[in-house]
Amino acid sequence: MKKYLVIFEKTKTGFSVYVPDLPGCIATGPTKSEAEKNIFEAIEFHLQGLQEDKLFIPDNKTEAETMFFQV
């Protein structure tokens, strides 16, 4: 089982999502929930393609943390 960090970015029309450890694996959606569903499917599809092509499946190397600042 693999675990990957996904990054959600708010856009003018909804959300854009990408996976830093899986270059080219992206998705969008009008809501965060829809974007989350779409990136889950995109990751599954991406990993399946790598397996079928007998290519290396990257490990998770990216971490994220939220920091808070008083301004």
Jmol script that loads the backbone (N, CA, C; Angstrom):
load data "model"
ATOM      1  N   MET A   1       0.849  -1.180   0.000  1.00  0.00           N
ATOM      2  CA  MET A   1       0.000   0.000   0.000  1.00  0.00           C
ATOM      3  C   MET A   1       0.890   1.237   0.000  1.00  0.00           C
ATOM      4  N   LYS A   2       0.535   2.201  -0.815  1.00  0.00           N
ATOM      5  CA  LYS A   2       1.267   3.462  -0.912  1.00  0.00           C
ATOM      6  C   LYS A   2       0.391   4.593  -0.384  1.00  0.00           C
ATOM      7  N   LYS A   3       1.056   5.636   0.078  1.00  0.00           N
ATOM      8  CA  LYS A   3       0.371   6.824   0.584  1.00  0.00           C
ATOM      9  C   LYS A   3       0.996   8.023  -0.114  1.00  0.00           C
ATOM     10  N   TYR A   4       0.171   8.911  -0.665  1.00  0.00           N
ATOM     11  CA  TYR A   4       0.676  10.078  -1.378  1.00  0.00           C
ATOM     12  C   TYR A   4       0.027  11.358  -0.869  1.00  0.00           C
ATOM     13  N   LEU A   5       0.838  12.401  -0.789  1.00  0.00           N
ATOM     14  CA  LEU A   5       0.349  13.727  -0.446  1.00  0.00           C
ATOM     15  C   LEU A   5      -0.342  14.318  -1.667  1.00  0.00           C
ATOM     16  N   VAL A   6      -1.517  14.892  -1.479  1.00  0.00           N
ATOM     17  CA  VAL A   6      -2.200  15.608  -2.556  1.00  0.00           C
ATOM     18  C   VAL A   6      -2.345  17.065  -2.139  1.00  0.00           C
ATOM     19  N   ILE A   7      -2.133  17.968  -3.083  1.00  0.00           N
ATOM     20  CA  ILE A   7      -2.199  19.401  -2.826  1.00  0.00           C
ATOM     21  C   ILE A   7      -3.424  19.974  -3.522  1.00  0.00           C
ATOM     22  N   PHE A   8      -4.289  20.632  -2.752  1.00  0.00           N
ATOM     23  CA  PHE A   8      -5.479  21.289  -3.278  1.00  0.00           C
ATOM     24  C   PHE A   8      -5.203  22.786  -3.379  1.00  0.00           C
ATOM     25  N   GLU A   9      -5.519  23.348  -4.532  1.00  0.00           N
ATOM     26  CA  GLU A   9      -5.400  24.791  -4.712  1.00  0.00           C
ATOM     27  C   GLU A   9      -6.734  25.345  -5.188  1.00  0.00           C
ATOM     28  N   LYS A  10      -7.216  26.375  -4.501  1.00  0.00           N
ATOM     29  CA  LYS A  10      -8.473  27.032  -4.878  1.00  0.00           C
ATOM     30  C   LYS A  10      -8.230  27.852  -6.132  1.00  0.00           C
ATOM     31  N   THR A  11      -9.129  27.732  -7.106  1.00  0.00           N
ATOM     32  CA  THR A  11      -9.042  28.509  -8.333  1.00  0.00           C
ATOM     33  C   THR A  11     -10.303  29.355  -8.478  1.00  0.00           C
ATOM     34  N   LYS A  12     -10.370  30.137  -9.531  1.00  0.00           N
ATOM     35  CA  LYS A  12     -11.562  30.959  -9.773  1.00  0.00           C
ATOM     36  C   LYS A  12     -12.796  30.111 -10.052  1.00  0.00           C
ATOM     37  N   THR A  13     -12.580  28.901 -10.582  1.00  0.00           N
ATOM     38  CA  THR A  13     -13.717  28.064 -10.982  1.00  0.00           C
ATOM     39  C   THR A  13     -13.895  26.815 -10.126  1.00  0.00           C
ATOM     40  N   GLY A  14     -13.069  26.634  -9.112  1.00  0.00           N
ATOM     41  CA  GLY A  14     -13.185  25.443  -8.268  1.00  0.00           C
ATOM     42  C   GLY A  14     -11.874  25.093  -7.611  1.00  0.00           C
ATOM     43  N   PHE A  15     -11.410  23.863  -7.842  1.00  0.00           N
ATOM     44  CA  PHE A  15     -10.179  23.388  -7.220  1.00  0.00           C
ATOM     45  C   PHE A  15      -9.315  22.656  -8.237  1.00  0.00           C
ATOM     46  N   SER A  16      -8.018  22.824  -8.074  1.00  0.00           N
ATOM     47  CA  SER A  16      -7.018  22.094  -8.839  1.00  0.00           C
ATOM     48  C   SER A  16      -6.248  21.252  -7.834  1.00  0.00           C
ATOM     49  N   VAL A  17      -5.918  20.028  -8.204  1.00  0.00           N
ATOM     50  CA  VAL A  17      -5.245  19.111  -7.275  1.00  0.00           C
ATOM     51  C   VAL A  17      -4.093  18.435  -8.002  1.00  0.00           C
ATOM     52  N   TYR A  18      -2.971  18.265  -7.302  1.00  0.00           N
ATOM     53  CA  TYR A  18      -1.862  17.533  -7.890  1.00  0.00           C
ATOM     54  C   TYR A  18      -1.148  16.717  -6.825  1.00  0.00           C
ATOM     55  N   VAL A  19      -0.330  15.775  -7.306  1.00  0.00           N
ATOM     56  CA  VAL A  19       0.406  14.862  -6.433  1.00  0.00           C
ATOM     57  C   VAL A  19       1.895  15.088  -6.695  1.00  0.00           C
ATOM     58  N   PRO A  20       2.610  15.766  -5.800  1.00  0.00           N
ATOM     59  CA  PRO A  20       4.016  16.084  -6.046  1.00  0.00           C
ATOM     60  C   PRO A  20       4.894  14.875  -6.365  1.00  0.00           C
ATOM     61  N   ASP A  21       4.608  13.736  -5.784  1.00  0.00           N
ATOM     62  CA  ASP A  21       5.430  12.550  -5.991  1.00  0.00           C
ATOM     63  C   ASP A  21       5.034  11.740  -7.222  1.00  0.00           C
ATOM     64  N   LEU A  22       3.980  12.164  -7.917  1.00  0.00           N
ATOM     65  CA  LEU A  22       3.555  11.510  -9.156  1.00  0.00           C
ATOM     66  C   LEU A  22       3.441  12.587 -10.242  1.00  0.00           C
ATOM     67  N   PRO A  23       4.564  13.002 -10.815  1.00  0.00           N
ATOM     68  CA  PRO A  23       4.534  14.073 -11.819  1.00  0.00           C
ATOM     69  C   PRO A  23       3.520  13.790 -12.925  1.00  0.00           C
ATOM     70  N   GLY A  24       2.731  14.817 -13.229  1.00  0.00           N
ATOM     71  CA  GLY A  24       1.717  14.695 -14.265  1.00  0.00           C
ATOM     72  C   GLY A  24       0.377  14.190 -13.776  1.00  0.00           C
ATOM     73  N   CYS A  25       0.299  13.794 -12.523  1.00  0.00           N
ATOM     74  CA  CYS A  25      -0.963  13.291 -11.969  1.00  0.00           C
ATOM     75  C   CYS A  25      -1.714  14.474 -11.361  1.00  0.00           C
ATOM     76  N   ILE A  26      -2.720  14.951 -12.090  1.00  0.00           N
ATOM     77  CA  ILE A  26      -3.476  16.135 -11.686  1.00  0.00           C
ATOM     78  C   ILE A  26      -4.969  15.889 -11.875  1.00  0.00           C
ATOM     79  N   ALA A  27      -5.769  16.730 -11.252  1.00  0.00           N
ATOM     80  CA  ALA A  27      -7.219  16.680 -11.435  1.00  0.00           C
ATOM     81  C   ALA A  27      -7.797  18.038 -11.062  1.00  0.00           C
ATOM     82  N   THR A  28      -9.033  18.247 -11.444  1.00  0.00           N
ATOM     83  CA  THR A  28      -9.745  19.472 -11.091  1.00  0.00           C
ATOM     84  C   THR A  28     -11.171  19.107 -10.711  1.00  0.00           C
ATOM     85  N   GLY A  29     -11.869  20.076 -10.170  1.00  0.00           N
ATOM     86  CA  GLY A  29     -13.280  19.883  -9.862  1.00  0.00           C
ATOM     87  C   GLY A  29     -13.892  21.190  -9.426  1.00  0.00           C
ATOM     88  N   PRO A  30     -15.200  21.339  -9.626  1.00  0.00           N
ATOM     89  CA  PRO A  30     -15.879  22.576  -9.224  1.00  0.00           C
ATOM     90  C   PRO A  30     -15.983  22.728  -7.705  1.00  0.00           C
ATOM     91  N   THR A  31     -15.893  21.613  -6.983  1.00  0.00           N
ATOM     92  CA  THR A  31     -15.899  21.644  -5.522  1.00  0.00           C
ATOM     93  C   THR A  31     -14.700  20.843  -5.020  1.00  0.00           C
ATOM     94  N   LYS A  32     -14.327  21.055  -3.787  1.00  0.00           N
ATOM     95  CA  LYS A  32     -13.210  20.306  -3.224  1.00  0.00           C
ATOM     96  C   LYS A  32     -13.536  18.812  -3.188  1.00  0.00           C
ATOM     97  N   SER A  33     -14.768  18.497  -2.862  1.00  0.00           N
ATOM     98  CA  SER A  33     -15.198  17.103  -2.809  1.00  0.00           C
ATOM     99  C   SER A  33     -15.078  16.427  -4.175  1.00  0.00           C
ATOM    100  N   GLU A  34     -15.508  17.112  -5.212  1.00  0.00           N
ATOM    101  CA  GLU A  34     -15.426  16.562  -6.567  1.00  0.00           C
ATOM    102  C   GLU A  34     -13.960  16.433  -7.008  1.00  0.00           C
ATOM    103  N   ALA A  35     -13.145  17.429  -6.662  1.00  0.00           N
ATOM    104  CA  ALA A  35     -11.722  17.369  -7.001  1.00  0.00           C
ATOM    105  C   ALA A  35     -11.044  16.210  -6.273  1.00  0.00           C
ATOM    106  N   GLU A  36     -11.441  15.976  -5.032  1.00  0.00           N
ATOM    107  CA  GLU A  36     -10.880  14.854  -4.261  1.00  0.00           C
ATOM    108  C   GLU A  36     -11.251  13.518  -4.911  1.00  0.00           C
ATOM    109  N   LYS A  37     -12.478  13.377  -5.334  1.00  0.00           N
ATOM    110  CA  LYS A  37     -12.908  12.156  -6.023  1.00  0.00           C
ATOM    111  C   LYS A  37     -12.116  11.978  -7.314  1.00  0.00           C
ATOM    112  N   ASN A  38     -11.945  13.068  -8.047  1.00  0.00           N
ATOM    113  CA  ASN A  38     -11.236  13.002  -9.321  1.00  0.00           C
ATOM    114  C   ASN A  38      -9.755  12.676  -9.147  1.00  0.00           C
ATOM    115  N   ILE A  39      -9.097  13.230  -8.126  1.00  0.00           N
ATOM    116  CA  ILE A  39      -7.674  12.933  -7.942  1.00  0.00           C
ATOM    117  C   ILE A  39      -7.491  11.498  -7.467  1.00  0.00           C
ATOM    118  N   PHE A  40      -8.409  10.984  -6.683  1.00  0.00           N
ATOM    119  CA  PHE A  40      -8.327   9.590  -6.258  1.00  0.00           C
ATOM    120  C   PHE A  40      -8.346   8.678  -7.478  1.00  0.00           C
ATOM    121  N   GLU A  41      -9.278   8.950  -8.389  1.00  0.00           N
ATOM    122  CA  GLU A  41      -9.367   8.162  -9.619  1.00  0.00           C
ATOM    123  C   GLU A  41      -8.124   8.357 -10.487  1.00  0.00           C
ATOM    124  N   ALA A  42      -7.603   9.581 -10.539  1.00  0.00           N
ATOM    125  CA  ALA A  42      -6.408   9.864 -11.337  1.00  0.00           C
ATOM    126  C   ALA A  42      -5.197   9.117 -10.791  1.00  0.00           C
ATOM    127  N   ILE A  43      -5.066   9.056  -9.466  1.00  0.00           N
ATOM    128  CA  ILE A  43      -3.945   8.334  -8.855  1.00  0.00           C
ATOM    129  C   ILE A  43      -4.059   6.847  -9.175  1.00  0.00           C
ATOM    130  N   GLU A  44      -5.248   6.287  -9.019  1.00  0.00           N
ATOM    131  CA  GLU A  44      -5.435   4.866  -9.342  1.00  0.00           C
ATOM    132  C   GLU A  44      -5.060   4.587 -10.794  1.00  0.00           C
ATOM    133  N   PHE A  45      -5.512   5.429 -11.708  1.00  0.00           N
ATOM    134  CA  PHE A  45      -5.237   5.270 -13.129  1.00  0.00           C
ATOM    135  C   PHE A  45      -3.738   5.402 -13.413  1.00  0.00           C
ATOM    136  N   HIS A  46      -3.112   6.394 -12.797  1.00  0.00           N
ATOM    137  CA  HIS A  46      -1.674   6.641 -12.969  1.00  0.00           C
ATOM    138  C   HIS A  46      -0.860   5.434 -12.496  1.00  0.00           C
ATOM    139  N   LEU A  47      -1.167   4.939 -11.305  1.00  0.00           N
ATOM    140  CA  LEU A  47      -0.426   3.797 -10.751  1.00  0.00           C
ATOM    141  C   LEU A  47      -0.653   2.541 -11.588  1.00  0.00           C
ATOM    142  N   GLN A  48      -1.880   2.345 -12.046  1.00  0.00           N
ATOM    143  CA  GLN A  48      -2.184   1.189 -12.894  1.00  0.00           C
ATOM    144  C   GLN A  48      -1.364   1.256 -14.185  1.00  0.00           C
ATOM    145  N   GLY A  49      -1.256   2.433 -14.775  1.00  0.00           N
ATOM    146  CA  GLY A  49      -0.470   2.607 -15.989  1.00  0.00           C
ATOM    147  C   GLY A  49       1.003   2.314 -15.766  1.00  0.00           C
ATOM    148  N   LEU A  50       1.532   2.791 -14.637  1.00  0.00           N
ATOM    149  CA  LEU A  50       2.932   2.500 -14.314  1.00  0.00           C
ATOM    150  C   LEU A  50       3.157   1.004 -14.167  1.00  0.00           C
ATOM    151  N   GLN A  51       2.231   0.325 -13.487  1.00  0.00           N
ATOM    152  CA  GLN A  51       2.348  -1.127 -13.304  1.00  0.00           C
ATOM    153  C   GLN A  51       2.289  -1.854 -14.638  1.00  0.00           C
ATOM    154  N   GLU A  52       1.325  -1.496 -15.466  1.00  0.00           N
ATOM    155  CA  GLU A  52       1.172  -2.161 -16.758  1.00  0.00           C
ATOM    156  C   GLU A  52       2.400  -1.988 -17.641  1.00  0.00           C
ATOM    157  N   ASP A  53       3.035  -0.802 -17.550  1.00  0.00           N
ATOM    158  CA  ASP A  53       4.233  -0.527 -18.343  1.00  0.00           C
ATOM    159  C   ASP A  53       5.509  -1.000 -17.658  1.00  0.00           C
ATOM    160  N   LYS A  54       5.335  -1.654 -16.503  1.00  0.00           N
ATOM    161  CA  LYS A  54       6.465  -2.165 -15.711  1.00  0.00           C
ATOM    162  C   LYS A  54       7.477  -1.061 -15.382  1.00  0.00           C
ATOM    163  N   LEU A  55       6.938   0.094 -15.021  1.00  0.00           N
ATOM    164  CA  LEU A  55       7.764   1.234 -14.627  1.00  0.00           C
ATOM    165  C   LEU A  55       7.791   1.349 -13.110  1.00  0.00           C
ATOM    166  N   PHE A  56       8.776   2.058 -12.611  1.00  0.00           N
ATOM    167  CA  PHE A  56       8.957   2.272 -11.171  1.00  0.00           C
ATOM    168  C   PHE A  56       7.774   3.057 -10.608  1.00  0.00           C
ATOM    169  N   ILE A  57       7.241   2.587  -9.503  1.00  0.00           N
ATOM    170  CA  ILE A  57       6.188   3.314  -8.784  1.00  0.00           C
ATOM    171  C   ILE A  57       6.868   4.089  -7.660  1.00  0.00           C
ATOM    172  N   PRO A  58       6.850   5.426  -7.750  1.00  0.00           N
ATOM    173  CA  PRO A  58       7.566   6.248  -6.769  1.00  0.00           C
ATOM    174  C   PRO A  58       7.029   6.090  -5.346  1.00  0.00           C
ATOM    175  N   ASP A  59       7.950   6.211  -4.402  1.00  0.00           N
ATOM    176  CA  ASP A  59       7.572   6.269  -2.996  1.00  0.00           C
ATOM    177  C   ASP A  59       7.153   7.692  -2.661  1.00  0.00           C
ATOM    178  N   ASN A  60       6.449   7.842  -1.568  1.00  0.00           N
ATOM    179  CA  ASN A  60       6.078   9.159  -1.075  1.00  0.00           C
ATOM    180  C   ASN A  60       7.291   9.786  -0.415  1.00  0.00           C
ATOM    181  N   LYS A  61       7.738  10.917  -0.942  1.00  0.00           N
ATOM    182  CA  LYS A  61       8.878  11.623  -0.358  1.00  0.00           C
ATOM    183  C   LYS A  61       8.498  13.030   0.077  1.00  0.00           C
ATOM    184  N   THR A  62       7.293  13.436  -0.238  1.00  0.00           N
ATOM    185  CA  THR A  62       6.854  14.801   0.040  1.00  0.00           C
ATOM    186  C   THR A  62       6.045  14.835   1.331  1.00  0.00           C
ATOM    187  N   GLU A  63       6.314  15.831   2.137  1.00  0.00           N
ATOM    188  CA  GLU A  63       5.548  16.054   3.362  1.00  0.00           C
ATOM    189  C   GLU A  63       5.022  17.480   3.345  1.00  0.00           C
ATOM    190  N   ALA A  64       3.996  17.730   4.101  1.00  0.00           N
ATOM    191  CA  ALA A  64       3.444  19.075   4.209  1.00  0.00           C
ATOM    192  C   ALA A  64       3.003  19.329   5.638  1.00  0.00           C
ATOM    193  N   GLU A  65       3.026  20.574   5.977  1.00  0.00           N
ATOM    194  CA  GLU A  65       2.560  20.986   7.292  1.00  0.00           C
ATOM    195  C   GLU A  65       2.012  22.396   7.168  1.00  0.00           C
ATOM    196  N   THR A  66       0.999  22.706   7.918  1.00  0.00           N
ATOM    197  CA  THR A  66       0.448  24.049   7.944  1.00  0.00           C
ATOM    198  C   THR A  66       1.027  24.787   9.136  1.00  0.00           C
ATOM    199  N   MET A  67       1.528  25.982   8.872  1.00  0.00           N
ATOM    200  CA  MET A  67       2.078  26.826   9.937  1.00  0.00           C
ATOM    201  C   MET A  67       1.178  28.057  10.064  1.00  0.00           C
ATOM    202  N   PHE A  68       0.975  28.506  11.274  1.00  0.00           N
ATOM    203  CA  PHE A  68       0.112  29.652  11.526  1.00  0.00           C
ATOM    204  C   PHE A  68       0.942  30.830  12.003  1.00  0.00           C
ATOM    205  N   PHE A  69       0.558  32.030  11.535  1.00  0.00           N
ATOM    206  CA  PHE A  69       1.275  33.252  11.900  1.00  0.00           C
ATOM    207  C   PHE A  69       0.275  34.325  12.296  1.00  0.00           C
ATOM    208  N   GLN A  70       0.619  35.097  13.287  1.00  0.00           N
ATOM    209  CA  GLN A  70      -0.210  36.245  13.663  1.00  0.00           C
ATOM    210  C   GLN A  70       0.250  37.438  12.842  1.00  0.00           C
ATOM    211  N   VAL A  71      -0.679  37.997  12.101  1.00  0.00           N
ATOM    212  CA  VAL A  71      -0.327  39.187  11.297  1.00  0.00           C
ATOM    213  C   VAL A  71      -1.323  40.275  11.529  1.00  0.00           C
TER     214      VAL A  71
END
end "model"
wireframe off; spacefill off
backbone 0.3
color backbone group
